[in-house]
Amino acid sequence: MGRKVLIIDDNLNNLTLESDLLEVAGFKVLSAGNAADGIAMAIKELPDVIIMDVRLPDMRGSVAATVLRNNPLTHSIPIVFV
């Protein structure tokens, strides 16, 4: 597999669709269903890009992005909001 992408989304339909499309494109797909798990996974796995839902059950995507931007390990990972 090629590059790693982390999808943070609590909607199973969106997660499945995004995962399938990215796997076909050659990405290794990691996923999390809430912001806290996504932040922890981003720090552990250091994906090449993060695709994040704006509305998550535990915090807004913008707050999670701020947490990631303030961490020296994840500050430069591109984040795409959906």
C-alpha positions in Angstrom: 0.0 0.0 0.0 1.0 3.6 -0.5 0.4 6.6 1.6 -1.7 6.5 4.8 -4.9 8.4 5.3 -6.8 8.8 8.5 -10.6 9.3 8.2 -12.3 10.7 11.3 -16.1 10.4 10.9 -18.9 9.1 13.0 -21.2 8.4 10.1 -20.7 4.7 9.0 -22.0 5.3 5.5 -19.6 8.2 4.9 -16.7 6.2 6.5 -17.4 3.2 4.3 -17.7 5.2 1.1 -14.5 7.3 1.8 -12.5 4.2 2.8 -13.5 2.2 -0.3 -12.6 5.1 -2.7 -9.3 5.7 -1.0 -8.3 2.0 -0.8 -9.0 1.7 -4.6 -6.7 4.7 -5.1 -3.9 2.8 -3.2 -4.1 4.4 0.2 -3.8 2.5 3.5 -6.9 3.7 5.3 -7.1 4.2 9.1 -10.3 5.3 10.7 -11.8 6.6 13.9 -15.4 7.3 14.9 -14.7 10.3 17.2 -12.2 13.2 17.6 -10.5 11.8 20.7 -9.7 8.5 19.0 -8.7 10.2 15.8 -6.3 12.5 17.6 -4.7 9.5 19.4 -4.5 7.6 16.1 -3.0 10.6 14.3 -0.2 10.9 16.9 0.5 7.1 16.9 0.3 6.5 13.1 1.3 9.9 11.6 -0.8 9.6 8.5 0.0 11.6 5.3 -3.4 13.2 5.3 -6.5 13.4 7.6 -10.0 13.6 6.3 -12.3 14.8 9.2 -16.0 15.4 9.7 -16.8 18.8 10.9 -19.4 17.6 13.4 -18.1 14.8 15.6 -19.9 13.4 18.7 -17.2 14.5 21.2 -15.9 17.8 19.8 -16.1 19.9 16.7 -13.7 19.1 13.9 -12.2 22.6 14.1 -11.3 22.0 17.8 -9.7 18.6 17.0 -7.7 20.3 14.2 -6.5 22.9 16.6 -5.3 20.1 19.0 -3.5 18.5 16.0 -1.9 21.8 14.9 -0.6 22.4 18.4 1.2 19.0 18.6 4.7 19.0 17.1 4.2 15.5 15.8 1.0 16.3 13.8 1.2 20.0 13.1 2.1 19.6 9.4 -0.4 16.9 8.5 -2.9 18.2 5.9 -6.5 18.1 7.2 -9.4 18.0 4.8 -12.9 18.8 6.3 -16.0 17.0 5.0 
